[in-house]
């Protein structure tokens, strides 16, 4: 097998030679340069599979060298190492295309040895994808189209530009917005437009995890770690290794688990429940929340240090009522989707539909719109959708059933569930704990449903 060629750049002779010796012992061809200008002269003469550089160098620092290297060959992986306390510089390097950054400490050589292998493996995958151009590009195009977002409202265009700029980095992104605004879709868009698109995308719903199983779900467990652990379990972090982990509704994670999550993100390693040795993981973290995490910090429900770790980049999704110019485009998108799924032939909207849809408040946002369009397409099957097929009133709330009961023919499951929750809360004097007991669900689940249906989940009992 052909040897891989690596360029090592550092103005300090001892560090440059130490790194080179470690790599040569592993069988790599290594060239060296004592500064950025010399490195560029060497780089344009030879083909390199990887560049490793210090940040602090005279004349041209590591980030400037990174930009010049990427201008010549944007595909070559670039590792940069920095002194302690230079995180801002490291983040800048990641944004400009560095594969990773490493802090200088006693284990730097071991970390470089590990990350060189990972960077070259990643580069090989990219090369293989280019060789299999037709098949792979078609698949990637399908994935991108599936997880694309529709609309051209100014706020959405701003989000599109922002996510395009951060998708290629390894930084964490916090995505917030009301329930139903498309937070998971944005997360998947970022993944499928990043270098990690060939890796796994793993989602974990923090609101749905029993508190006593969160650590096992996140980090996995060894056989016999606790009663019922009859076999080894791979946690979400390990499953997402080399790809992206989405922490959905992160605000619902109990405080007891937040410290362990923070440690895993900071150290880039996990420890399985019942395990002895830590396991290194290469995972990009995305997180979503329909709550104001700053307010949750004030209430003592969320760790401030975890918030700052997650909130490197922040995407705030607007509710549908603030981007009504996108409603018709979204409807057309969903009509096409449900036509394909059901082999229907719905042609579009009849006169009066657009005015009705734009006058409605959409408390459930895009999720509610999709449900309404599905109902309308199924009822119409062919031709134009009539306004009545959407079952809407302009105030944003469903019309009261004429029979005086809580249910009526044609209601969706979501509408029936919302009606049941409203009636139960009224019966319990708006006491959420009592209502949750009567509905036989947890208070957390009830709050999530109230958020989903815009029924004031954050109001005190």
C-alpha positions in Angstrom: 0.0 0.0 0.0 1.3 3.5 -0.9 2.7 5.5 2.0 0.8 8.5 3.1 2.6 11.8 2.9 2.4 14.3 5.9 3.7 17.8 6.3 4.6 18.9 9.8 5.0 22.7 10.5 6.4 24.2 13.7 9.0 26.9 14.3 10.4 24.9 17.3 12.9 22.3 16.2 12.3 19.9 19.2 8.5 19.8 18.7 8.7 19.5 15.0 11.2 16.6 15.1 9.3 14.9 18.0 6.0 14.8 16.0 7.9 13.7 12.8 9.6 10.8 14.6 6.3 9.6 16.0 4.7 9.6 12.6 7.7 8.0 10.9 7.6 5.1 13.3 4.0 4.5 12.2 5.2 4.2 8.6 4.3 7.6 7.2 6.5 9.7 4.9 7.0 13.0 6.7 8.3 16.4 5.4 8.8 19.3 7.7 8.8 23.1 7.6 9.9 25.7 10.2 7.2 28.2 9.3 4.2 29.1 7.2 6.0 30.5 4.2 8.4 27.5 3.9 5.4 25.2 4.4 3.6 26.7 1.4 6.7 26.4 -0.7 6.9 22.7 0.1 3.1 22.1 -0.2 2.8 23.5 -3.8 5.7 21.2 -4.9 4.4 17.9 -3.5 1.2 16.1 -2.9 0.3 15.7 0.8 -2.4 13.7 2.5 -2.3 15.7 5.7 -0.9 18.9 7.3 -0.1 19.3 11.0 0.7 22.8 12.3 1.3 24.8 15.4 -0.7 28.0 15.7 1.9 30.4 17.1 4.6 31.0 14.5 6.3 34.1 13.2 5.3 35.7 9.9 2.4 33.4 9.3 0.3 31.8 12.1 -1.4 28.4 11.9 -4.8 29.8 10.9 -3.3 31.9 8.1 -1.5 28.8 6.9 -4.7 26.8 7.0 -6.4 29.4 4.8 -3.6 29.3 2.3 -3.4 25.5 2.3 -7.2 25.2 1.7 -7.0 27.7 -1.2 -4.6 25.3 -2.9 -6.3 22.0 -1.9 -9.6 22.3 0.0 -9.7 18.6 0.6 -6.5 18.0 2.5 -7.1 17.5 6.2 -5.4 20.0 8.5 -4.7 19.5 12.2 -3.7 22.5 14.3 -2.5 22.5 17.9 -2.5 25.4 20.3 -1.5 26.4 23.8 -3.8 26.2 26.8 -6.5 28.9 26.8 -6.6 29.5 23.1 -10.0 28.1 22.5 -11.2 31.1 20.5 -8.4 30.6 18.1 -9.2 26.9 17.9 -12.9 27.6 17.1 -11.8 30.1 14.4 -9.6 27.3 12.9 -12.5 24.8 12.9 -14.7 27.4 11.2 -12.1 27.8 8.5 -11.9 24.1 7.8 -9.5 22.5 10.2 -10.2 18.8 10.8 -9.6 19.3 14.5 -7.5 21.2 17.1 -5.4 19.8 19.9 -4.2 21.6 23.1 -0.5 21.3 23.9 0.0 19.2 27.0 2.0 16.1 28.0 -0.2 13.9 25.9 0.0 15.9 22.7 2.1 13.3 20.8 -0.4 10.6 21.7 -3.3 12.7 20.6 -1.6 13.6 17.3 -1.0 9.9 16.7 -4.6 9.1 17.2 -6.1 12.0 15.3 -3.8 11.5 12.3 -5.3 8.0 11.9 -8.8 9.4 12.1 -8.1 12.3 9.7 -6.6 10.0 7.1 -9.5 7.5 7.5 -11.9 10.4 7.0 -10.0 11.6 4.0 -10.1 8.1 2.5 -13.9 8.0 2.9 -14.2 11.3 1.1 -11.9 10.0 -1.7 -13.9 6.8 -2.0 -17.1 8.9 -2.3 -15.6 10.8 -5.2 -14.6 7.6 -7.0 -18.1 6.3 -6.6 -19.3 9.6 -7.8 -22.6 8.8 -9.6 -24.1 6.5 -7.1 -23.0 8.3 -4.0 -23.8 11.8 -5.3 -27.3 10.6 -6.2 -27.8 9.2 -2.7 -26.4 12.4 -1.1 -28.7 14.5 -3.3 -31.7 12.5 -2.2 -30.8 12.9 1.5 -30.3 16.6 1.1 -33.6 17.0 -0.7 -35.4 14.9 1.9 -34.0 17.0 4.8 -34.2 20.4 3.0 -36.3 23.2 4.3 -38.9 25.1 2.2 -39.5 28.8 2.0 -38.0 32.2 1.2 -39.1 34.4 4.1 -36.3 36.8 5.1 -35.9 35.1 8.5 -35.6 31.7 6.9 -33.1 33.0 4.3 -31.0 34.4 7.1 -31.1 31.0 8.8 -30.2 29.2 5.6 -27.1 31.4 5.1 -26.1 30.9 8.8 -26.4 27.1 8.7 -24.5 26.9 5.5 -21.6 28.7 7.2 -21.6 26.5 10.3 -22.4 23.1 8.7 -18.9 22.4 7.7 -17.5 23.0 11.2 -17.4 20.5 14.2 -18.9 23.1 16.6 -22.0 22.4 18.6 -25.2 24.1 17.5 -28.2 24.9 19.7 -31.5 25.0 17.7 -34.5 26.6 19.5 -38.0 27.5 18.6 -41.6 26.5 19.4 -42.8 23.0 18.9 -43.5 22.1 15.3 -41.1 24.7 13.8 -38.8 22.2 12.3 -35.9 22.0 14.7 -35.0 18.4 13.9 -35.2 19.1 10.1 -32.6 21.9 10.6 -30.4 19.5 12.6 -30.5 16.9 9.9 -29.8 19.6 7.2 -26.7 20.6 9.1 -25.5 16.9 9.3 -26.2 16.1 5.6 -24.4 19.3 4.5 -21.3 18.6 6.7 -18.2 16.5 6.2 -19.9 14.0 8.6 -22.7 13.2 6.1 -21.1 9.8 5.5 -21.3 9.1 9.2 -24.4 8.2 11.4 -27.0 10.7 12.5 -28.3 9.6 15.9 -31.2 11.2 17.7 -32.1 10.8 21.4 -35.3 12.4 22.8 -34.3 13.6 26.3 -37.9 14.2 27.3 -38.8 10.5 26.7 -35.9 9.0 28.8 -36.7 7.6 32.3 -34.2 9.3 34.7 -32.7 6.0 35.9 -31.9 4.9 32.3 -30.5 8.2 30.9 -26.8 7.3 31.6 -27.2 3.9 30.0 -29.0 5.3 26.9 -26.3 8.0 26.4 -23.1 6.0 27.3 -24.2 2.3 27.1 -23.6 -0.3 29.8 -21.7 -3.5 30.4 -23.4 -6.8 30.9 -24.3 -7.2 34.6 -23.8 -3.5 35.4 -27.3 -3.5 37.0 -30.3 -5.7 37.4 -31.7 -6.4 34.0 -28.5 -5.6 32.1 -28.3 -9.1 30.5 -26.1 -8.0 27.6 -23.7 -5.2 26.6 -25.5 -2.1 25.3 -24.1 0.5 22.9 -25.0 4.0 24.0 -26.0 6.8 21.7 -22.6 8.5 21.9 -20.8 5.3 20.7 -23.5 4.7 18.0 -22.9 8.3 16.7 -19.1 7.9 16.6 -17.8 9.6 13.4 -21.2 11.4 12.9 -23.7 13.6 14.6 -25.7 13.2 17.8 -28.9 15.2 18.2 -30.0 15.8 21.8 -33.6 16.6 21.2 -35.4 18.7 23.8 -32.3 19.0 25.9 -34.1 21.2 28.4 -36.0 18.1 29.6 -32.8 16.3 30.7 -32.6 16.0 34.5 -29.9 18.0 36.3 -28.4 14.7 37.6 -27.5 13.7 34.0 -26.4 17.1 32.8 -23.0 17.0 34.5 -22.1 13.7 32.9 -23.2 14.9 29.5 -21.1 18.0 29.9 -18.1 15.9 30.9 -18.6 13.7 27.8 -18.8 16.7 25.5 -15.7 18.4 27.0 -13.5 15.3 27.3 -14.7 13.7 24.0 -14.8 10.4 25.9 -17.4 8.3 27.7 -17.5 5.6 30.3 -20.1 2.9 30.1 -22.2 2.1 33.1 -20.3 -0.8 34.8 -17.2 -0.2 32.6 -13.7 0.4 33.8 -12.0 2.2 30.9 -13.0 5.4 29.2 -13.9 5.2 25.4 -12.9 8.0 23.1 -15.6 9.2 20.8 -15.7 11.6 17.8 -19.2 13.0 17.8 -20.6 16.4 16.8 -23.3 17.6 19.1 -26.5 19.3 18.0 -29.2 20.1 20.5 -32.8 21.4 20.3 -35.1 23.0 22.8 -38.6 24.6 22.8 -37.8 26.4 26.0 -35.8 29.5 26.8 -32.7 27.9 28.4 -31.6 31.1 29.9 -34.8 31.2 31.9 -34.4 27.5 32.8 -30.9 28.4 34.2 -32.5 31.1 36.3 -35.0 28.6 37.6 -32.3 26.1 38.5 -33.4 23.6 36.0 -30.4 23.8 33.6 -26.6 24.0 34.1 -25.1 27.3 32.9 -21.8 25.6 32.0 -23.6 23.0 29.8 -25.6 25.9 28.2 -22.4 27.7 27.1 -20.9 24.5 25.8 -24.0 23.7 23.7 -24.5 27.3 22.6 -21.4 27.8 20.4 -23.8 28.6 17.6 -27.5 29.4 18.0 -30.3 29.0 15.5 -33.7 30.4 16.6 -36.5 29.2 14.3 -39.4 31.6 13.8 -43.0 30.3 14.3 -45.1 29.9 11.2 -47.2 32.9 12.0 -44.1 35.1 11.5 -43.3 33.6 8.0 -46.8 33.4 6.4 -45.3 34.2 3.0 -44.0 30.6 3.1 -47.3 28.9 3.8 -48.3 28.3 0.2 -44.9 26.9 -0.7 -45.1 24.6 2.3 -48.6 23.5 1.3 -47.4 22.7 -2.2 -44.5 20.7 -0.8 -46.7 18.7 1.4 -49.3 18.1 -1.3 -46.6 16.7 -3.5 -45.4 14.5 -0.6 -48.8 13.0 0.1 -49.7 12.6 -3.5 -46.6 10.5 -3.9 -47.2 8.5 -0.8 -50.9 7.7 -1.7 -50.8 7.8 -5.5 -53.3 10.7 -5.5 -53.6 13.4 -8.0 -54.4 16.6 -6.1 -53.6 19.5 -8.3 -53.4 22.3 -5.7 -55.5 24.8 -3.9 -59.0 26.1 -4.9 -59.9 29.7 -4.6 -60.2 31.0 -1.1 -57.7 28.5 0.4 -54.7 30.8 0.5 -56.6 33.5 2.3 -57.9 31.0 4.8 -54.5 29.5 5.5 -52.8 32.8 5.9 -55.5 34.1 8.3 -55.1 31.1 10.6 -52.7 31.5 13.6 -51.0 28.0 13.3 -50.3 27.4 17.0 -48.9 24.0 16.1 -46.6 25.6 13.4 -45.4 23.5 10.5 -46.2 20.2 12.1 -49.9 21.3 12.4 -49.8 22.6 8.8 -48.5 19.2 7.6 -51.2 17.3 9.4 -53.9 19.6 8.0 -52.6 19.2 4.5 -52.5 15.4 4.8 -56.1 15.5 5.9 -57.1 17.7 3.0 -55.2 15.6 0.4 -56.8 12.4 1.7 -60.2 13.9 1.5 -59.7 15.5 -1.9 -57.7 12.7 -3.7 -57.9 14.5 -7.1 -58.4 18.0 -8.4 -58.3 21.2 -6.2 -58.5 21.2 -2.4 -61.6 23.1 -1.2 -61.2 25.4 1.9 -63.5 23.2 4.0 -61.1 20.3 3.6 -58.7 22.0 6.0 -61.2 22.2 8.8 -59.9 25.6 10.0 -61.2 28.7 11.6 -59.4 32.0 11.2 -58.8 32.5 15.0 -56.3 29.7 15.2 -58.6 27.4 17.3 -60.9 24.7 16.0 -64.6 25.4 15.9 -66.7 24.0 18.7 -68.5 20.8 17.7 -72.2 21.3 17.0 -73.2 18.2 19.1 -71.8 19.7 22.3 -69.4 16.8 22.9 -65.6 16.9 22.8 -65.2 14.8 19.7 -66.6 14.9 16.1 -66.2 13.0 12.9 -63.2 14.2 10.8 -61.1 15.3 13.8 -57.5 14.2 13.7 -55.9 12.2 16.5 -53.9 15.3 17.5 -57.1 17.4 17.7 -58.8 14.8 19.8 -55.8 14.6 22.1 -55.7 18.4 22.5 -59.4 18.4 23.3 -58.9 15.7 26.0 -56.1 17.6 27.6 -58.1 20.9 27.7 -61.1 19.2 29.3 -59.0 17.3 31.8 -57.2 20.5 32.9 -60.5 22.3 33.2 -61.8 19.4 35.4 -58.6 19.6 37.6 -58.7 23.4 38.0 -55.6 23.7 35.7 -53.5 21.6 38.1 -51.0 19.9 35.8 -50.0 17.3 38.4 -53.6 16.1 38.9 -54.3 16.2 35.2 -51.2 14.1 34.4 -52.3 11.5 37.0 -55.8 11.4 35.5 -54.4 11.0 32.0 -51.9 8.4 33.2 -48.9 10.2 31.8 -46.0 12.0 33.4 -46.0 15.7 34.1 -43.1 16.1 31.7 -45.1 14.5 28.9 -48.1 16.7 29.7 -45.9 19.8 29.5 -44.5 18.7 26.2 -48.0 18.2 24.9 -49.0 21.7 26.1 -46.0 23.2 24.4 -46.9 21.3 21.2 -50.4 22.6 21.2 -49.4 26.1 22.4 -51.6 25.8 25.5 -49.3 27.6 28.0 -47.1 24.9 29.4 -44.8 27.3 31.1 -47.5 28.8 33.3 -47.2 27.9 37.0 -49.7 25.4 38.4 
